[in-house]
Amino acid sequence: MSMVEVAGFGVSMGNGIPELKQIADAVTTTQDEDGVGVAIDKYVLDN
């Protein structure tokens, strides 16, 4: 959790622990739903 707090913009997976999702700046889909790719598309590539 400390990485999310220190990062300029923290993203949690949709199936992450509730405490992490609560402090994250955004919550993406689960890993089964390609959450990392979804987050990169949305927050890095602005697609």
PDB file of N, CA, C and O in Angstrom:
ATOM      1  N   MET A   1       0.822  -1.200   0.000  1.00  0.00           N
ATOM      2  CA  MET A   1       0.000   0.000   0.000  1.00  0.00           C
ATOM      3  C   MET A   1       0.856   1.250   0.000  1.00  0.00           C
ATOM      4  O   MET A   1       0.432   2.276  -0.530  1.00  0.00           O
ATOM      5  N   SER A   2       2.044   1.199   0.575  1.00  0.00           N
ATOM      6  CA  SER A   2       2.869   2.401   0.628  1.00  0.00           C
ATOM      7  C   SER A   2       3.260   2.880  -0.767  1.00  0.00           C
ATOM      8  O   SER A   2       3.443   4.080  -0.968  1.00  0.00           O
ATOM      9  N   MET A   3       3.392   1.970  -1.738  1.00  0.00           N
ATOM     10  CA  MET A   3       3.710   2.388  -3.103  1.00  0.00           C
ATOM     11  C   MET A   3       2.596   3.243  -3.684  1.00  0.00           C
ATOM     12  O   MET A   3       2.863   4.235  -4.362  1.00  0.00           O
ATOM     13  N   VAL A   4       1.369   2.874  -3.429  1.00  0.00           N
ATOM     14  CA  VAL A   4       0.232   3.638  -3.945  1.00  0.00           C
ATOM     15  C   VAL A   4       0.177   5.006  -3.282  1.00  0.00           C
ATOM     16  O   VAL A   4      -0.175   5.993  -3.927  1.00  0.00           O
ATOM     17  N   GLU A   5       0.518   5.072  -2.018  1.00  0.00           N
ATOM     18  CA  GLU A   5       0.504   6.353  -1.303  1.00  0.00           C
ATOM     19  C   GLU A   5       1.609   7.282  -1.785  1.00  0.00           C
ATOM     20  O   GLU A   5       1.424   8.499  -1.804  1.00  0.00           O
ATOM     21  N   VAL A   6       2.758   6.728  -2.175  1.00  0.00           N
ATOM     22  CA  VAL A   6       3.909   7.531  -2.589  1.00  0.00           C
ATOM     23  C   VAL A   6       3.832   7.904  -4.067  1.00  0.00           C
ATOM     24  O   VAL A   6       4.332   8.953  -4.471  1.00  0.00           O
ATOM     25  N   ALA A   7       3.216   7.058  -4.863  1.00  0.00           N
ATOM     26  CA  ALA A   7       3.133   7.303  -6.307  1.00  0.00           C
ATOM     27  C   ALA A   7       2.367   8.592  -6.582  1.00  0.00           C
ATOM     28  O   ALA A   7       1.505   8.998  -5.803  1.00  0.00           O
ATOM     29  N   GLY A   8       2.691   9.215  -7.679  1.00  0.00           N
ATOM     30  CA  GLY A   8       1.963  10.411  -8.066  1.00  0.00           C
ATOM     31  C   GLY A   8       0.505  10.118  -8.371  1.00  0.00           C
ATOM     32  O   GLY A   8      -0.367  10.966  -8.178  1.00  0.00           O
ATOM     33  N   PHE A   9       0.250   8.910  -8.849  1.00  0.00           N
ATOM     34  CA  PHE A   9      -1.112   8.493  -9.187  1.00  0.00           C
ATOM     35  C   PHE A   9      -1.183   6.991  -8.980  1.00  0.00           C
ATOM     36  O   PHE A   9      -0.562   6.234  -9.726  1.00  0.00           O
ATOM     37  N   GLY A  10      -1.927   6.551  -7.983  1.00  0.00           N
ATOM     38  CA  GLY A  10      -2.003   5.130  -7.649  1.00  0.00           C
ATOM     39  C   GLY A  10      -3.267   4.489  -8.188  1.00  0.00           C
ATOM     40  O   GLY A  10      -4.362   5.036  -8.061  1.00  0.00           O
ATOM     41  N   VAL A  11      -3.099   3.308  -8.798  1.00  0.00           N
ATOM     42  CA  VAL A  11      -4.234   2.578  -9.360  1.00  0.00           C
ATOM     43  C   VAL A  11      -4.314   1.208  -8.703  1.00  0.00           C
ATOM     44  O   VAL A  11      -3.304   0.516  -8.576  1.00  0.00           O
ATOM     45  N   SER A  12      -5.484   0.826  -8.295  1.00  0.00           N
ATOM     46  CA  SER A  12      -5.724  -0.494  -7.713  1.00  0.00           C
ATOM     47  C   SER A  12      -6.480  -1.361  -8.708  1.00  0.00           C
ATOM     48  O   SER A  12      -7.281  -0.867  -9.502  1.00  0.00           O
ATOM     49  N   MET A  13      -6.213  -2.653  -8.653  1.00  0.00           N
ATOM     50  CA  MET A  13      -6.974  -3.599  -9.462  1.00  0.00           C
ATOM     51  C   MET A  13      -8.388  -3.694  -8.890  1.00  0.00           C
ATOM     52  O   MET A  13      -8.585  -3.496  -7.691  1.00  0.00           O
ATOM     53  N   GLY A  14      -9.344  -3.988  -9.714  1.00  0.00           N
ATOM     54  CA  GLY A  14     -10.733  -4.080  -9.287  1.00  0.00           C
ATOM     55  C   GLY A  14     -10.978  -5.132  -8.223  1.00  0.00           C
ATOM     56  O   GLY A  14     -11.910  -5.014  -7.428  1.00  0.00           O
ATOM     57  N   ASN A  15     -10.147  -6.154  -8.207  1.00  0.00           N
ATOM     58  CA  ASN A  15     -10.297  -7.197  -7.201  1.00  0.00           C
ATOM     59  C   ASN A  15      -9.253  -7.066  -6.099  1.00  0.00           C
ATOM     60  O   ASN A  15      -8.981  -8.026  -5.378  1.00  0.00           O
ATOM     61  N   GLY A  16      -8.670  -5.877  -5.970  1.00  0.00           N
ATOM     62  CA  GLY A  16      -7.696  -5.619  -4.906  1.00  0.00           C
ATOM     63  C   GLY A  16      -8.368  -5.569  -3.545  1.00  0.00           C
ATOM     64  O   GLY A  16      -9.594  -5.566  -3.433  1.00  0.00           O
ATOM     65  N   ILE A  17      -7.534  -5.530  -2.517  1.00  0.00           N
ATOM     66  CA  ILE A  17      -8.091  -5.487  -1.166  1.00  0.00           C
ATOM     67  C   ILE A  17      -8.793  -4.139  -0.938  1.00  0.00           C
ATOM     68  O   ILE A  17      -8.353  -3.112  -1.454  1.00  0.00           O
ATOM     69  N   PRO A  18      -9.866  -4.150  -0.179  1.00  0.00           N
ATOM     70  CA  PRO A  18     -10.650  -2.919   0.026  1.00  0.00           C
ATOM     71  C   PRO A  18      -9.817  -1.745   0.542  1.00  0.00           C
ATOM     72  O   PRO A  18     -10.046  -0.606   0.135  1.00  0.00           O
ATOM     73  N   GLU A  19      -8.860  -2.002   1.427  1.00  0.00           N
ATOM     74  CA  GLU A  19      -8.039  -0.914   1.977  1.00  0.00           C
ATOM     75  C   GLU A  19      -7.217  -0.241   0.885  1.00  0.00           C
ATOM     76  O   GLU A  19      -7.029   0.975   0.915  1.00  0.00           O
ATOM     77  N   LEU A  20      -6.729  -1.014  -0.072  1.00  0.00           N
ATOM     78  CA  LEU A  20      -5.944  -0.457  -1.167  1.00  0.00           C
ATOM     79  C   LEU A  20      -6.840   0.329  -2.116  1.00  0.00           C
ATOM     80  O   LEU A  20      -6.482   1.428  -2.541  1.00  0.00           O
ATOM     81  N   LYS A  21      -7.987  -0.220  -2.447  1.00  0.00           N
ATOM     82  CA  LYS A  21      -8.908   0.482  -3.340  1.00  0.00           C
ATOM     83  C   LYS A  21      -9.363   1.805  -2.731  1.00  0.00           C
ATOM     84  O   LYS A  21      -9.632   2.765  -3.453  1.00  0.00           O
ATOM     85  N   GLN A  22      -9.447   1.853  -1.419  1.00  0.00           N
ATOM     86  CA  GLN A  22      -9.893   3.070  -0.738  1.00  0.00           C
ATOM     87  C   GLN A  22      -8.874   4.206  -0.859  1.00  0.00           C
ATOM     88  O   GLN A  22      -9.264   5.370  -0.952  1.00  0.00           O
ATOM     89  N   ILE A  23      -7.577   3.888  -0.859  1.00  0.00           N
ATOM     90  CA  ILE A  23      -6.564   4.946  -0.920  1.00  0.00           C
ATOM     91  C   ILE A  23      -6.059   5.211  -2.330  1.00  0.00           C
ATOM     92  O   ILE A  23      -5.357   6.197  -2.554  1.00  0.00           O
ATOM     93  N   ALA A  24      -6.399   4.354  -3.284  1.00  0.00           N
ATOM     94  CA  ALA A  24      -5.952   4.538  -4.667  1.00  0.00           C
ATOM     95  C   ALA A  24      -6.662   5.732  -5.300  1.00  0.00           C
ATOM     96  O   ALA A  24      -7.780   6.083  -4.923  1.00  0.00           O
ATOM     97  N   ASP A  25      -5.993   6.342  -6.262  1.00  0.00           N
ATOM     98  CA  ASP A  25      -6.603   7.444  -7.005  1.00  0.00           C
ATOM     99  C   ASP A  25      -7.641   6.932  -8.001  1.00  0.00           C
ATOM    100  O   ASP A  25      -8.585   7.639  -8.352  1.00  0.00           O
ATOM    101  N   ALA A  26      -7.450   5.694  -8.446  1.00  0.00           N
ATOM    102  CA  ALA A  26      -8.377   5.088  -9.402  1.00  0.00           C
ATOM    103  C   ALA A  26      -8.413   3.585  -9.178  1.00  0.00           C
ATOM    104  O   ALA A  26      -7.462   2.998  -8.662  1.00  0.00           O
ATOM    105  N   VAL A  27      -9.507   2.977  -9.568  1.00  0.00           N
ATOM    106  CA  VAL A  27      -9.655   1.523  -9.509  1.00  0.00           C
ATOM    107  C   VAL A  27      -9.976   1.056 -10.921  1.00  0.00           C
ATOM    108  O   VAL A  27     -10.929   1.531 -11.539  1.00  0.00           O
ATOM    109  N   THR A  28      -9.179   0.125 -11.426  1.00  0.00           N
ATOM    110  CA  THR A  28      -9.389  -0.414 -12.767  1.00  0.00           C
ATOM    111  C   THR A  28     -10.119  -1.747 -12.668  1.00  0.00           C
ATOM    112  O   THR A  28     -10.563  -2.133 -11.587  1.00  0.00           O
ATOM    113  N   THR A  29     -10.245  -2.437 -13.766  1.00  0.00           N
ATOM    114  CA  THR A  29     -10.904  -3.738 -13.765  1.00  0.00           C
ATOM    115  C   THR A  29      -9.980  -4.788 -13.146  1.00  0.00           C
ATOM    116  O   THR A  29      -8.845  -4.480 -12.784  1.00  0.00           O
ATOM    117  N   THR A  30     -10.462  -6.016 -13.024  1.00  0.00           N
ATOM    118  CA  THR A  30      -9.668  -7.096 -12.427  1.00  0.00           C
ATOM    119  C   THR A  30      -8.573  -7.554 -13.382  1.00  0.00           C
ATOM    120  O   THR A  30      -8.555  -7.170 -14.551  1.00  0.00           O
ATOM    121  N   GLN A  31      -7.648  -8.390 -12.868  1.00  0.00           N
ATOM    122  CA  GLN A  31      -6.607  -8.912 -13.746  1.00  0.00           C
ATOM    123  C   GLN A  31      -7.203  -9.819 -14.816  1.00  0.00           C
ATOM    124  O   GLN A  31      -6.666  -9.898 -15.921  1.00  0.00           O
ATOM    125  N   ASP A  32      -8.294 -10.498 -14.512  1.00  0.00           N
ATOM    126  CA  ASP A  32      -8.956 -11.342 -15.511  1.00  0.00           C
ATOM    127  C   ASP A  32      -9.589 -10.512 -16.624  1.00  0.00           C
ATOM    128  O   ASP A  32      -9.848 -11.020 -17.715  1.00  0.00           O
ATOM    129  N   GLU A  33      -9.835  -9.245 -16.345  1.00  0.00           N
ATOM    130  CA  GLU A  33     -10.430  -8.334 -17.330  1.00  0.00           C
ATOM    131  C   GLU A  33      -9.384  -7.371 -17.894  1.00  0.00           C
ATOM    132  O   GLU A  33      -9.727  -6.288 -18.368  1.00  0.00           O
ATOM    133  N   ASP A  34      -8.095  -7.772 -17.841  1.00  0.00           N
ATOM    134  CA  ASP A  34      -6.986  -6.966 -18.377  1.00  0.00           C
ATOM    135  C   ASP A  34      -6.881  -5.590 -17.734  1.00  0.00           C
ATOM    136  O   ASP A  34      -6.666  -4.589 -18.418  1.00  0.00           O
ATOM    137  N   GLY A  35      -7.033  -5.548 -16.420  1.00  0.00           N
ATOM    138  CA  GLY A  35      -7.024  -4.288 -15.685  1.00  0.00           C
ATOM    139  C   GLY A  35      -5.790  -3.432 -15.881  1.00  0.00           C
ATOM    140  O   GLY A  35      -5.894  -2.207 -15.943  1.00  0.00           O
ATOM    141  N   VAL A  36      -4.616  -4.057 -15.981  1.00  0.00           N
ATOM    142  CA  VAL A  36      -3.392  -3.276 -16.192  1.00  0.00           C
ATOM    143  C   VAL A  36      -3.458  -2.582 -17.544  1.00  0.00           C
ATOM    144  O   VAL A  36      -3.165  -1.391 -17.646  1.00  0.00           O
ATOM    145  N   GLY A  37      -3.838  -3.312 -18.571  1.00  0.00           N
ATOM    146  CA  GLY A  37      -3.958  -2.721 -19.905  1.00  0.00           C
ATOM    147  C   GLY A  37      -5.014  -1.636 -19.959  1.00  0.00           C
ATOM    148  O   GLY A  37      -4.817  -0.601 -20.597  1.00  0.00           O
ATOM    149  N   VAL A  38      -6.121  -1.866 -19.299  1.00  0.00           N
ATOM    150  CA  VAL A  38      -7.197  -0.868 -19.249  1.00  0.00           C
ATOM    151  C   VAL A  38      -6.687   0.416 -18.596  1.00  0.00           C
ATOM    152  O   VAL A  38      -6.952   1.514 -19.086  1.00  0.00           O
ATOM    153  N   ALA A  39      -5.956   0.274 -17.494  1.00  0.00           N
ATOM    154  CA  ALA A  39      -5.430   1.449 -16.785  1.00  0.00           C
ATOM    155  C   ALA A  39      -4.391   2.179 -17.627  1.00  0.00           C
ATOM    156  O   ALA A  39      -4.386   3.409 -17.673  1.00  0.00           O
ATOM    157  N   ILE A  40      -3.511   1.435 -18.293  1.00  0.00           N
ATOM    158  CA  ILE A  40      -2.501   2.076 -19.151  1.00  0.00           C
ATOM    159  C   ILE A  40      -3.190   2.834 -20.274  1.00  0.00           C
ATOM    160  O   ILE A  40      -2.842   3.980 -20.558  1.00  0.00           O
ATOM    161  N   ASP A  41      -4.161   2.204 -20.912  1.00  0.00           N
ATOM    162  CA  ASP A  41      -4.917   2.875 -21.975  1.00  0.00           C
ATOM    163  C   ASP A  41      -5.553   4.166 -21.482  1.00  0.00           C
ATOM    164  O   ASP A  41      -5.459   5.207 -22.133  1.00  0.00           O
ATOM    165  N   LYS A  42      -6.195   4.087 -20.337  1.00  0.00           N
ATOM    166  CA  LYS A  42      -6.962   5.231 -19.838  1.00  0.00           C
ATOM    167  C   LYS A  42      -6.091   6.334 -19.243  1.00  0.00           C
ATOM    168  O   LYS A  42      -6.318   7.514 -19.508  1.00  0.00           O
ATOM    169  N   TYR A  43      -5.095   5.955 -18.438  1.00  0.00           N
ATOM    170  CA  TYR A  43      -4.358   6.967 -17.675  1.00  0.00           C
ATOM    171  C   TYR A  43      -2.990   7.323 -18.243  1.00  0.00           C
ATOM    172  O   TYR A  43      -2.452   8.384 -17.924  1.00  0.00           O
ATOM    173  N   VAL A  44      -2.417   6.461 -19.077  1.00  0.00           N
ATOM    174  CA  VAL A  44      -1.101   6.756 -19.648  1.00  0.00           C
ATOM    175  C   VAL A  44      -1.241   7.197 -21.103  1.00  0.00           C
ATOM    176  O   VAL A  44      -0.667   8.208 -21.510  1.00  0.00           O
ATOM    177  N   LEU A  45      -1.998   6.441 -21.872  1.00  0.00           N
ATOM    178  CA  LEU A  45      -2.139   6.739 -23.294  1.00  0.00           C
ATOM    179  C   LEU A  45      -3.321   7.649 -23.598  1.00  0.00           C
ATOM    180  O   LEU A  45      -3.465   8.114 -24.729  1.00  0.00           O
ATOM    181  N   ASP A  46      -4.165   7.910 -22.609  1.00  0.00           N
ATOM    182  CA  ASP A  46      -5.352   8.769 -22.766  1.00  0.00           C
ATOM    183  C   ASP A  46      -6.260   8.323 -23.901  1.00  0.00           C
ATOM    184  O   ASP A  46      -6.709   9.142 -24.702  1.00  0.00           O
ATOM    185  N   ASN A  47      -6.531   7.024 -23.969  1.00  0.00           N
ATOM    186  CA  ASN A  47      -7.436   6.495 -25.009  1.00  0.00           C
ATOM    187  C   ASN A  47      -8.809   6.296 -24.448  1.00  0.00           C
ATOM    188  O   ASN A  47      -9.711   5.859 -25.162  1.00  0.00           O
TER     189      ASN A  47
END
